[in-house]
Amino acid sequence: MSSILLSSILEQQHEEYKQLLALSKEKSHFITVNDIDGLNEVINKEAKNLLAIETLETKRIECVYALLSGHEWDGDVPTLSDCLKVVSESEAEQLQKQQEQLSNVMNELREINYLNQELIYQSLQFVSLTLSMVQPRQAPINYGPSAKQQVKPKNQGYFDTQA
């Protein structure tokens, strides 16, 4: 029973991560076209999606503990790999397939998030460059070395002393 529940939770997680992946791709589009309102909408949708993922992750952890109750596992926290040792061979194959699918989606999501991070960084560099070109630089108003370098007129007397 617990392996069926775990499989169901993994499938739900896979669907939520696919939705998050689609939102990340949408976010890339809004970043490139500089649509702040659209970007805010996507970020709000992502927040809701992340809450659902967090809830599913809590359920998955509870299910893994229930499945492994009475069994030993490697490490401090039980993993899906530990569950594969306890369930039947057909269930293990299905769980491993779901684990690979989830891992693939998460890797793709990681790549797109890195791309979005780079796009935002480049946008900030462009904004910084534009601002530095538009705003004039003010000369420092202090008594530094630049004040000493000013040319002072020589005091010429009324008489020519070189004669």
Buried (B, 14 or more C-beta within 10 A) or exposed (E): EBBEBBBEBBBBBBEBBBBBBBBBBBBBEBBEEEEEEBBEBBEEBBEEBEEBBEEBEEBBEBBBEEBBEEEEBEEEEBEBBBBBEBBEEEBBEBBBEBBEBBEEBBEBBEEBBEBBEEBEEEEEEEEEEEEEEEEEEEEEEEEEEEEEEEEEEEEEEEEEEEE
